Amino acid sequence: MMLPCYETYKRMVGARGGVWPELVNDGSIELAVKLSADLAKAVLKGAPVTLVAAALPIGDKNVRVVGARIEDDKSDPVLIHGPQELVREQDNFEAFLKQEFTFVTFFDELVRPIMAGRANWCPEHSKAMLEHLRRTRPHFECQEGHERPLLAEAMNLAEATIGRWHRNDGSSEAKLWVAMPLRLEGVRPVNVSSPEAGTFTLDDPDEGGGLEKSAYLLLEANFPGTVHVNPEFDDGAKKREFCDVLVVGKNEVFIIQSKVMAMLERNPEQTTERRVKSVYSNFQKALSQLCGSVRRLRLGQTIYTNEGAEILIDENAKKLVHGIVLLSSTNLSLPWPKVSQELIAASRKSHAEFHVLEFGELQQHVAFGKTLDEMSLHLSKIYKVIEKSGNANVKMQFPNEQNRPITSAPIDDDAYGYVFTLEIDRGCETDAGCIFNIFKSAINRRRFTGRCEYFQDIGLLEGEKFCWIGLGLQWQRDADPIPSYDWWVELREEVRPLLDAESGLKLTHLSEMGRLGGIRGNQTLAMVIEFVDGRAVGYFNPDYPQGDE
């Protein structure tokens, strides 16, 4: 299993799906593939995977696009793709095409590594793809991250032409693409655990429970303290489930009913029409459940957590209710005119705004929404488009979102930071991304606004393997901008059980405060992050000072 560098991880978070070549320790190139959990299940069951690439002409530039075709349904496969505009990615991809095989790690909508295996291919196909890319050079190279409109145009062209390639219609647009079928071997699920949502395993037969846990984890990590899974209400002497996931903001409420396509038990010979009928039936059921939930909310019924505590919902928040039918995937050609009519009719009847989102789409709204208010605004914009056009098959693009430059003042050398010392069991791999996310989530829960300097080193101390994480924080405020000793101790005790839960890790008593000047002198700066109300909005990576956004 491969874990991508943080720069690639950021790009994966911001993409609905795609393929990224990664340089690993032995000098070889492995592939990171982001796709929906449903598609990963299809691959696990043997769905053919084909790598695709194109150089798309946009004005006077050729934009390289790389992706994959996944034949979960032979008559209607899924095509995922994304731009490859960074020099290092282009170089890595061409180096990958010169190899005889590679290892592939598949990531889900939350960018969790959920499956891994080995890939082989026909050398003639890899040579043809490499020659095609060389023949269409030079390819657009994004240096500063200011040409989002051009990339958006390239993605629109990719969407319009990749289907023609798949249909092999002989058009000039189809010939822009070149393909390389992959032969996957030894593909196996990877268990992913979190204290909040437990363990997620791709081949878990409880597919519905897995989607609920994933939705809860996504929302709670970004909007902590507002999310409730399987809340309940009184129904006589008993309690019944109110919805699958409830998110309560100050100015809005999100009610989510999730439905999955049973991929693991699905007959591979099942027709597309039968699958569409099943998903449409699930949509209708979820929509009916949402109407009932909104009605109970408006009638003032008390809603409880699944542990029996009352959930307090401000009357102002009840004025704007978003009801979300959350599908594990909407890759199929659903009867969108019928879906749209029923969605609009139910919204008007309930005086709410109802939406149909696949989980990957919800992840995008969360990734680019800085607050619940902003995510609500995005969803309201979509609803207005649906209501005006009568078409619910709408996906929001975020082409202008990019990494914001760091603007906060540097932290003084004499300010105090903290060094967390983690002992690592011999033979265990260190998941740097997971460790970083534990600290990032803890800072998020504190609604931190300001500058964070994040240091990371791995080495030996008296023959034992350790990982040192250094943090320097500076609040954007006049009073007490530098955290106190008690603040650091509280943070240390909050992250301790999360770090200790990671395989082979243990937070030790060697953790201590230190002057930031000393930390800078002894540790490697991994990145500088700027937070606003707990959300990371800007990054500076010393390894890529020009920015990869």
N, C-alpha and C positions, 0 to 999 in steps of 0.2 A: 504494500500500500504506500502510495506517495502522498505527501502533504505539500501543497503549493507554497511558493514564497508569498509574502504578504501582499506584494504588488499584484500578483495574479489573483490572490484571494479577493482583493478589493474589486477587481474587474469581474470576477465571477458573481459577487454579490449584486453588482449592478446590471447583470445580464440575465435574460430569461433562460438562456441555454447557450451552449457552445463547446468548442474544443480548444484547449490551450496546451502547447508543448512546453514542458518544464525540464530544465537542466538539473540532473540529480548528482549526488556526490561522486559517483564513479565516472562522470563525464558523459554518460549516455543521456538520451532524451526520452522521457516518458510522457504520456498523455493524461491530462485531466479533462474529464467530460462532465459538464453540468447538464442535467436533464431532469424531468419529473420523476418522482418515485414510481409512478405507473409505468413509464417507459423503461426504467431500470428493471422492474419486475419482468417486463416483456423480454428484455435482453437476457435476464437470468434464465428465462424459459426457452431461450434459443432464437429469439428474433434476430434476423440478419442485420448487421451494421456495416454501412459503407461510408468511408471518409470521402468528402467532396471538397473541392476548392475551385475558386474562380478569381479572375482579375477583371473587375467591373469598370467600364469606362464612365467616369463622371467628369464632364468637362474635359480638361486637358490632363486629367490624372487617372491612373488605374488603381482602384482600391482593392486590395486583396481580401477575400472573404473565405473563411474556412468553416466547415461544419460536418454534419453527419446525417445520413438517412437511416432511420430505424423502422424496420418493417414489422411493427406490431400488428398491422393490418395490411396484407399484401395489396389490397385494392385502394387503400388510403393510408400510406405510411406517413410518419412524422419526419419533418425536415427541420433540423436545428442548425443555426449558423450565426456567425458574428464576424465583425471586421478584425483583421490582423494588421493593425497599423503601426505597431511598435517594432523598431528595428530588431531588438533582441528576440521578439517572438517570430519574426520572419526568418531570422538566422537559425533559431532553434528548430523551426518547422522544416527547413531545408536539410538541416543535419539529421533530423528524424527520418526523413525520406531516404536517406542513404543507409539506414540501418536495416538489418534483416528481420528484426522483431522488436517489440517493446512491451512494457507493462502499462496497463490502463487502470486508472482509478476513477470510478464514477461517483459523482456528487449529486445530492438531491437539491431541492429548492432552497433549503437552508444552508447549502454549501457544506453539508456533512458528508464525509467519505462513507458511502453505504455499500460499495461493491468494488471488487478488484479482480483482475485477471491478466492474462498474457495475450498479446495480439500478434499474429503473423499475417503476411500478405504475399501476393505474387510480385516478384521483383520487377516484372515488366510494367505492372500498374504503377508502382512507386516511381520508376524511371520516367514514365509518361507524365505523371503529375509534376515531377520536378522539372522536366523539360518544358511543360506548359507554363509553369510559373516563371522560369528563366526567360522564355520567349516573350513574355508580356511585361518584362521589366522596363523602366523602373516602377515600383509600386509606391503608393502614397505612404509617407512616413510622418506620423504625428509626433511633434516634438514638444509642443507647449499645451496641447489640449484645448485649443481655441477654434477648432474646425469641426464642431459637432454637426452643423447643418450638412456638411459634405458627407459625413459618415451616415447621417440619417437618410440622405438621398441614396447612398450606396445600399443601405439595408432595404429600402423600398424597392430598389431595382433587383436586389437578390430575391426578395419575396416574389417579385413578378416573373423572374426567369428560372428559378430553381425547379418550379413545377413543370416547366416545359422540358427541362433536362430529364426529369423523372419520367415524363410521358414519351420521351425520345421522339419529339415531333419534327426533328430535322431542321428547326429554325436556327437562325444565327444566334438568338438568345440562348438556346439550349446548348450550343457549341461553346459558350463562354465557360461552361463547367466541365471538370474532369473528375473521374471517380476512382476510388481504390477500395474494393471490398476487403473487409477485415475478417480474419478467422480467429475467433476468440476461443481461448483454452483456459481451463481451470478457473472459470468465473465463480466467485463465491461471495456471499454477503459479508459485511463487516458490521459488528455490533457497535452501536453508538449510544452512549449513556449520558444523562444529565440529571442532576439532583431534582430539577423542577418537573421533568416529564418522564423520568425513568429511562428504560432501555428501548431503543428503536432498532428493530431488525427487519430487513427488507422482506424476508420470507415468513414473517409472523402472520399466521392465518387471520388474526384480528385486524384486518385492513382498515376498517372504520375507526377503531380505537387508535390506530397509528396516525391517521389523518388528524383526529382531534388533538392528540398529544403534540403533533408537529405544529398545528395552528396555535395552540396555547404557548408553546415554547417560543415561536416567532414573535408573538404579540407581547408576551410578558417580558422578554429580553429587551424589547424596545420601548415599551410603555409600562414599566414595572408598577405593580400595585393596583392596576386598573382591570386586570383580566381574571376571569373566573371560568373554569371548565366544569361543565355539567351542573350548572346552578339549578335550584329546585324551587317549587312553589307548593303551597298547601292545596290539596285536593281532598276535602273531607278530613278523614282521620289519617290519610296517607300523604306522602309527598310525591310529586311527579317532576320529571325533568322539564325545566323551562326552555332550554336550548342546549346546543353542544358547547358553544363558547360565548361568553358575554363580556363586552368591553364597555366600561362606564367612564366617560369623560365628564368634564365640567359643562360642556356645551353640546354634547351628543352622546348617543348610545349606539353601540354596534351589536346586533343580535345575529349570531352565525349558526346556520344549520349545515352540517357537512354530509356529503354523500360520496362514496367511492365507487369506482368501477372495480369489481372483483377480478383482479388480473390473475391472481395465483390459481384460482379454481376455474378460470374461463377455458372453455373448450377452444383450442386453436382453430377449429373449423367453423366456429360461430361466425355467421355472416355479419357484414357491416350494418345491415338494416336491423338485425336483432340487437346489436350493441347500441345503436342509436335509440331504439325503442326503450331499452332498459334505462339509459341515461336520462331520457326525456321523462320517463315515469318517476325516477328519483327526483328530478327537478320539481315536478308537480307536487310530490309528497313534501319536499322541503319547503316549497312556497306556502303550502297549506299550514305547515307547522309555524312558519314565520308569522303568518296572519294571526294565528292563535296567540303567539307570544306577544306580539304588539298589542293585541286587544287586552290581554291580562295586565301588561305594563301600564296601559292608559287607564285601566279601571282601578289602579292603585294597589294591586295585589303585592304582598310582600315577597321579595325574592331572596332566597338564601343561598349561601355557598353550599357545596356538597358536604361540608362538615357541619352545617346547621346554623352558621352565623348569618345575621341579616346583612344584605348588601344595600348600602345607602345610595339612593339615586336621586339627585337633585331634580326638582320639577322642571327647571330650565333645560336640563339635558334631555328630558322626555319630549321636548318640542321638536327635536331633530333625531329621528330614529333611522338608522341604516340597517336594513335587513339583507343579509348576504347568504345566498345559496352558494356554498363553497364546494366545488367539485374537484375531485383529485386530478381531473384532466378534462379539457374540452377540445381535444384534438379531432374529435369526430365532427362530421358535418351535421350538426343538430338542425331540427326544423325551426330555424331562428324566427321566422314570422310568427309562428304559434307561441314560441317562448316569449317573444317581445310583447305580444298582445296580452298574455296572461300576467307578465311581470308588471306592465303598466297598469292594468286593471286592478291588480292586487295592491299596488302602491297607492293608487288613488283612493281605493276603498279603505285602506288602513291609515291614510294620511302619513305615509312614510315613504322612504326611497329604497326600493328593492334592487338588488344587483345579482348577477350571475358571474362568479369569478372562479377560475381555476386557481389552485393553490399557488402556482408560480406567479400568477398575476397579483395575488394578495401580497406575496413576498416583495414584489416590485413596489407596490404602494407603500409598504412599510419601510422599505429601504430608502425611498426618496421622500417620504413624508417625515418632516422633522418633528411634528407633534400630532396628536390626535386631531386637533383642529385642522391642520393642513391635510391630513389624510381624508378627513371628512369633506374638505373643500374639493379635493380631486375627485372623490366619488360623486359628489353633487354635480360637478361638471359633466361627468360621464352620464349621470342619470338624465340631465337636461338634453344631452345629445340623443339618448335613447328615446326619450319622450317626444322629441321633435322629429326624429327620423323614423321612429317605429322599428328600429333595428337594435337588438340587444347584443349583437356580436361586435362589441366595441372593446378595443384594448388601448389603454392610454400609453403614449410614448413619453419618455423623459429625455429627449435628445440634448437639452441644454444643461442638464445636471452635470456638474464636473467638480473635481476636487478644488475647494476654495484655498487660496494661498494663505499661509500663516501670517497673521497680522498682529498677534499679541507680542508684548515686550518680553525679551529673554528673562529667565529667572536668574537672580543674583547668585554668584558662587557661594556666598555665605548663608544662603537660605538652606533649610534642612529638608532633606528628602528621606526616603526609606529604601533599604535593601532587603528584599525577601530572599532567603537562602533555602533552596529546595534540594534535598538529597534525592538522587536518582538511583534506582536499582540497576546493577550491572546487567547489561544485555537488553535493557528497555530502551525503546526509541522515545525521543522527546518530542511531543506535539507542541511546538512553539506557538502555533496558531491558537490552539485550545487554551494554553496558559494565558496568552494575551487577551483572549475573549473573556476569561474569568475576571481579569482586572478591569477590562473595559466595561463589562456589565456592572461591576461593583461601583465604578465611577458614574455610570449611567443612573444607577438607583439613587445616587446622592444629588442628582440634577446639577452636576458640576458644570460651571461655565468658566472657561479660562484655558490655560496652557498646561499641557502634560508632556514631560520628557520621559521616554520609555527606554530603558537600558536592558540589555540581555547578554549574558555570557554563559558558556558551559565549559567546565574544566574539572581538573582533579585537585583534591585537597587531602593530603595524607593518604593517598591511594584510593580515596572514595570519589565517586562522580557526583558533581553538584551543578545546579543551575542557579545563577544569580539574576534576579529581576530587580532593577533599580527604578524608582519612580521619583520624579520631581513634579510638584503641582503648584500652580499659582492661580488663585481665584481672581476673576475680574471684578474686584471690588476694593473699596478703600480700606475697610476695616478687616484686619486679620487675613490678608491674602494668602499667607503661607500656612498650611495645616499645622495644627499643634501635635504634640506627642500623643495626647489622648485620642485625637482623631486618627492618627496612624495606627494606634493599637486597635481601635475599633475596626478599622479596615482590615488589619491583619487577621483578626479573629473571624471576620465575616468571610474572607476568602479561604481560610484554613481548611474547613471541611470540603470545599469544592476542589481545592488543590489535592488534598489527601485522597479524594475519591478517584483521582486519575491514576491509572495503573502505573505502579513503580515510582510514584512521587510522594514526598513527605516534606511539609514545611517544618523547618528546624528552629531550635532556640537560638541559632546564630543570626537570625534576622534582627536588624537593628537600624536606628536612625543614623544619618550621617550628613555632613555638609555636602551640598550639591557639587562644589568644586572637587571634593575628594571622590565622589561617585563618578564625575566626568573623567577624572584622571585615571581611574582604575577599571572602568567598565566601558563597553561598546554601546554607543548610542544607536538604537534600532530605528527610532522614529520620534518625531515631534507631532503631537496631535492637538488640535484645537477643538474644544467642546463648547456647545451652546445648549444649556438646559439638559445636560446629560447626553446629548447626541454628538457624535464625532462628525465635524463638518469640514475639517481641513487637515491635511497631512503634509509632512515634509520627511522624505526618506533620504538620508545621507548617501545611500548607494545609488540613487537616481535623482540627483539634485535638480534636474530639469523638469521632473514630474512625468508621470506616466499616464496622466488622465487625459 
